Amino acid sequence: MEKLIAISLTLPVFAMAQEAPAQQPSMLGSFMPILLMFVVMYIFFILPKQKEGKKTEQMRSSLKKGDKVLTAAGIVGVIAHVDERFVSIRTGDTKIDFEKTAIVKLLEPDSEKKHETDSK
């Protein structure tokens, strides 16, 4: 009886010893979460910023005389002169020169809106 109990207690030990050793994860499998995190960050953070930057650059390149704009300093004015790099903005009786990169937003796309509202 004691031999039977001793054999039954040692059987699970032998069975565990005969199992295949645990495999370590591959290099690709261990770097997959990090790669996935970078892909998600690129999709949600970098791509939208690039699209916004292209849209802003297109707006700045299409500026023309008579457009109402907002500068980074918070000044609202009408474009009096457009150069390759600089823009002259008229605010009241004052004319101020800015770099094109200081233009943040186009408030009225062109002076044609004024003419449409004046004619109505």
Residue pairs with C-beta under 8 A, 6 or more apart in sequence:
59 103
59 106
60 100
60 101
60 103
63 69
63 79
63 82
63 87
63 100
63 103
63 106
64 79
64 82
64 110
65 79
65 80
65 81
65 82
65 111
66 78
66 79
66 110
66 111
67 78
67 79
67 106
67 108
67 109
67 110
67 111
68 76
68 77
68 78
68 79
68 106
68 107
68 108
69 76
69 77
69 78
69 79
69 87
69 89
69 103
69 104
69 105
69 106
69 107
70 76
70 103
70 104
70 105
70 106
70 107
71 77
71 89
71 98
71 102
71 103
71 104
72 102
72 103
72 104
73 102
75 89
75 91
75 96
76 91
76 107
77 89
77 90
77 91
77 96
78 89
78 90
78 91
78 111
79 87
79 88
79 89
79 90
80 88
80 89
80 90
80 95
81 87
81 88
82 88
85 99
85 100
86 97
86 98
86 99
86 100
87 97
87 98
87 99
87 100
87 102
87 103
88 95
88 96
88 97
88 98
89 95
89 96
89 97
89 98
90 96
108 114
